[in-house]
Amino acid sequence: MDMTEFNRHIIEEFRANAGKVGGQFAGAPMILITHKGAKSGRTYTTPLVYTRDGDRFVIVASKAGAPDNPDWYYNLIANPVVTVEIGTEKFQAHARATSGEERERLFQAHAKAMPQFNEYKRKTTRQIPVLVLERIA
């Protein structure tokens, strides 16, 4: 199954079960982000695990430790206003890449909650981007 098909199944399960999914993501905190393609202008929805930092949602562009960033990362940098779905709630948010101490602190908290992110960090030479999603009032 390719990634698009895999994600489609997760998105369907998420929406059918008020944000809960099973399989390898059972019990994981999951959100859907709907974003605009940087080049295509098309709309994409991506399921991602997240952590919280106060009222912000933290997402990590790990791509499981691949040598390059995931496409959604470039889309959020080019078009930072996204739609977030969490549970049954849906709202607009602004995505921002973090850096320095803030990035390090957020990555460590994320990896503490989901230790596989330490493995992703070990697998790649790139600095894995950490983004925050801030709700637009």
N, C-alpha and C positions, 0 to 999 in steps of 0.2 A: 504494500500500500504506500503510495507516495505521500508526502507531507501535506499537500492540499486536501487529499481525501481523508487522511488521518485527522487533520484539523476540522474538517467539515463534520465528521462524526462527533468530535468533542463539542463543537458549537451546538449541534442539534441536541445532544444529551444535556448540555448546560441549560439551554433554553427550555427544554421539556421538564427539567427537574429543579427549577428555581436556583440554578447556579451550582448544583451538585453534579459531580461526574465520578465515574468509577475507574476501574482498570488501574493503570500506573499512576493516575492522578487522584485516586480515591483519598479523600480527606485533605487534599492540598488546597490552599486558598487560591481560587482561580477567578480571573476576570476575563472579559472579552473587551478588546479595543477595536473600534471601527475607525479606520484611518484612510487618508487619501494617498494614492501612489505618487511618489516624488516625480517620476517621469511620465507615467501613464495617465495620472489624474483619476484612475479608477478607484473605486472604494473596495477596501479589503477589511475583513474581520479576522482577528488573530486571538486565539486563546493563550493566556499567559498566567503563570503563577506570580503571586505578588506578596509583598510584606507591607506593613504599615509603618509610617513615620509620622506620628501625630495624626492629622487628618489627611495626610498625603499617602498616595499609593506608590510603592516602589517596585519597578520592574527592571529586569536585568537582561541585557542583550547578549546572552551567553552563547546561543546557538549550539548548546551542548559542548562548548570548547572548540568549535570549528575555527579555522584560521581567519575567517572573515565574519563581519557583522551580519546579522539577519536583515533581510530586506525591510522589515517593519521599522527597524531603527532609522534607516535613511528616510523613510516616509515620515516618521515623527519629527525628525530634524527639519525637513522641508516644509511640513504641514503640521505644526504642533497642536492644533485644536482637534481633539478626538472625542468620540463617544465611548463612554465606559459603561459596561454592564457588569453589575455585581449582584449576585442573588437575583432578585426580581427588580432591582432598581436600575435606572438608566439615566445618565447625566453627561453633560459636556465637561471636558477637562482640558487643561493646557499641559503639554508634555515639555519637560526641560531636562536636558542632560546635566548631570552633576560632575564636579571635578574636585581634585585635591582632597582635603580632609573630609568634606561632606560625602564625596563618592566612596572613600575608604570606609567610613563609618557605616554607611548604608549597605555597602557590599558585605561587610563583616556581619551585620545584623541579619541580612538575607541568607548568607551561608550558614549562620548559626541555626536558623529556622529550617533550612533545607540544605543539609551538608553536601549534596551532590554538586552544588555550585563551587565548592572548594576543588572538586575533581575537574570541573570544567576549566577553572582557572589554571590548574596544573597542565592541562592538555594544550593550551594555546600560548603563544608569545605576545598576542595583542592584549592591551588593557581592555577588559570587558566593560562596555559602557553601562552605567547605572542611571536610570531616568526616574524622575518623579512626575506623577500625575496630580495636578492640583485642580480641584473642582472649580469650575467657573460659576460664580454666583448669579 
